[in-house]
Amino acid sequence: MTKAPTLTPFQLLPHLLPPVHIDAETFVNIRRQIHAQPELGFEVGATSTLVADLLKSWGYEVHTGIGKSGVVGQLKLGSGTRKLGIRADMDALPIIEATGLPYASRNHGKMHACGHDGHTAILLAAAKALADSRNFDGTLNLIFQPDEENLCGARAMIEDGLFERFPCDAVFALHNMPGVEAGSFRVLPGPVSLSSDVADVTIKGVGGHGAMPHRASDPIVASAAIVTALQTVVARNVAPDDTAVVSVGFIRGGMTHNVIPESVTIGVNVRAARPETRAMVEKRIREIVSLTAQAHGVEAQIDYRQLTPPMVNTLAETQLAQQVCTELVGADKVVTQAPKGLNGSEDFAWMLNQVPGCYLILGNGEGEFGGCMVHNPGYDFNDQVLPLGAACWVRLAQTYLTA
């Protein structure tokens, strides 16, 4: 059995004046409780109930069932008109955990392998500290979101009236990053993650005997040509200083060696850093599929679905986050330029499409405790960085909602 790291006093807040008091032990225990009971997608009933009950006990006005199972805790203090939103994700992944930790998943086939248990506990710790200190002036909206992993939860909450019911002038979120030094942040302006789209391409031909291909219209050969041609989209249509990805995830068609099938399906995953690039890549994919199919005498149908847009941090809010993180850990621990964004996708992008804001990266650590990459059965959120993440949200709320 793997031994859990021992929690030691957190020593990375030398610039905090006045100090932020985070009850690390309590919220590490809450984090591990959530970790042991992972839930998927929108089915996060136990987690959302835990969140709602804690927020109510600290004096927040709590609203549940937003976007099916999302929770918003609202706290208004003073007469300030500013409204701040901070978001944490709650869902886990369909992975069999292999950490051997004493608080490992008790729900077989489900695992907090991306640190959403840590993100939720961080925001809860900040919520408690802010409720206790009452040192801000304005409206604080704490957003606990389901189903980030399927890129559906943020949009569901928005479509359920999130920002009409709880207006925000700015909204922030963070994600842990294994392999990045604990006690450090990456706070980058502009694009920080890519859009995510999928396309199911169905090539319809005329089936026949493998020995008589001249009597068929072969969708296999056409599909091979399409897959090859799709590789030119990024290589020849996307500028070198821009970012896009076109990957074929599956090709399905045929059952045996000597039968040419009637149809083949190709699954394509598409990502881009900028909306303009996203639109151009979709256009080129449609052109390549249609014209290549025509050249091979087959038909093509495209089911193209846009899942989430690129996530783009706005300048003023990014500068505020950079300021707060620098005050916490010093400028040498805050990366503000290179490396550029992540090739993954994040549905917080939908919130940033509605409201200005910033998505921060919190170092999860290197080596044995914190370095295992997310979406891996051996991953665990590094509890040592939980107080720093909470202090970041407290400091940001107090700075943004200034009396």
Beta strands, then each sheet from edge to edge (+ up, - down):
strand 1: 61-66
strand 2: 70-77
strand 3: 83-89
strand 4: 138-145
strand 5: 170-178
strand 6: 185-186
strand 7: 190-193
strand 8: 196-204
strand 9: 208-209
strand 10: 244-252
strand 11: 259-260
strand 12: 263-272
strand 13: 299-308
strand 14: 311-313
strand 15: 334-335
strand 16: 357-365
sheet 1: 1+ 2- 4+ 3+ 5+ 16+ 6- 15-
sheet 2: 7+ 14-
sheet 3: 10+ 12- 8+ 13-
sheet 4: 9+ 11-
end
